[in-house]
Amino acid sequence: MRALAPVHFPAHKARWQEFRDRGELLMIGTFSDLSGAMGIFTSLEAAEQFIKGDPFVLHGVVRSYRIREWNEAITGS
């Protein structure tokens, strides 16, 4: 559903900027081969909340997703 991406991108961008501004989204972007994308959130709850209201998910631009927890090994301090 790549054709839908430009239509819903402004709302998708507003969504991730909201999470970034609250400090809940650390990074987001596509893979270099365009096979998918990844976001790094500060909590599982933030990731779940993002997905529930993301225009890309709601309008079929993203057909499937997986939320995975991980163990941070290096911090910024």
C-alpha positions as CSV (number, residue, x, y, z in Angstrom):
1,M,0.0,0.0,0.0
2,R,2.9,2.4,-0.8
3,A,0.5,4.5,-2.8
4,L,-1.4,5.5,0.3
5,A,1.8,6.6,2.2
6,P,1.9,10.1,0.7
7,V,-1.7,10.7,1.5
8,H,-1.3,9.7,5.2
9,F,2.3,10.9,5.8
10,P,1.4,14.3,7.3
11,A,-0.8,12.7,10.0
12,H,1.8,9.9,10.5
13,K,4.5,12.5,11.0
14,A,2.4,14.5,13.4
15,R,1.8,11.3,15.4
16,W,5.5,10.5,15.7
17,Q,6.4,14.1,16.4
18,E,3.9,14.1,19.3
19,F,5.6,11.0,20.8
20,R,9.1,12.5,20.2
21,D,8.1,15.8,21.8
22,R,6.9,13.9,24.9
23,G,10.2,12.0,25.1
24,E,8.6,8.6,24.4
25,L,10.0,8.1,20.9
26,L,13.8,8.0,20.6
27,M,14.2,7.1,16.9
28,I,12.1,6.2,13.9
29,G,12.9,5.5,10.2
30,T,12.8,3.1,7.3
31,F,15.4,0.4,6.6
32,S,17.8,1.4,3.7
33,D,16.3,-1.3,1.5
34,L,12.8,0.0,2.2
35,S,11.7,-3.4,3.4
36,G,10.2,-1.9,6.5
37,A,10.7,0.5,9.3
38,M,11.5,0.6,13.0
39,G,10.8,2.9,15.9
40,I,12.5,2.9,19.3
41,F,10.3,3.9,22.1
42,T,11.0,4.4,25.8
43,S,8.4,1.8,26.9
44,L,6.3,-1.0,25.7
45,E,3.2,1.1,26.6
46,A,4.3,4.0,24.4
47,A,4.9,1.7,21.4
48,E,1.5,0.1,21.9
49,Q,-0.2,3.5,22.2
50,F,1.6,4.8,19.1
51,I,0.4,1.8,17.0
52,K,-3.2,2.1,18.1
53,G,-3.5,5.6,16.7
54,D,-0.9,5.6,13.9
55,P,-2.5,6.7,10.6
56,F,-0.3,4.4,8.6
57,V,-1.6,1.4,10.6
58,L,-5.2,2.7,10.6
59,H,-5.3,3.2,6.8
60,G,-3.4,0.1,5.7
61,V,-0.1,1.6,4.8
62,V,1.4,-0.7,7.4
63,R,0.0,-4.1,6.9
64,S,1.7,-5.9,9.8
65,Y,3.9,-4.9,12.7
66,R,5.7,-6.5,15.6
67,I,6.5,-4.9,18.9
68,R,9.5,-6.4,20.6
69,E,11.1,-5.7,24.0
70,W,14.8,-5.4,24.2
71,N,17.6,-5.0,26.8
72,E,19.5,-1.7,26.4
73,A,23.2,-2.3,26.8
74,I,24.5,1.3,26.4
75,T,22.9,4.5,27.6
76,G,23.5,8.1,26.6
77,S,25.2,9.0,29.9
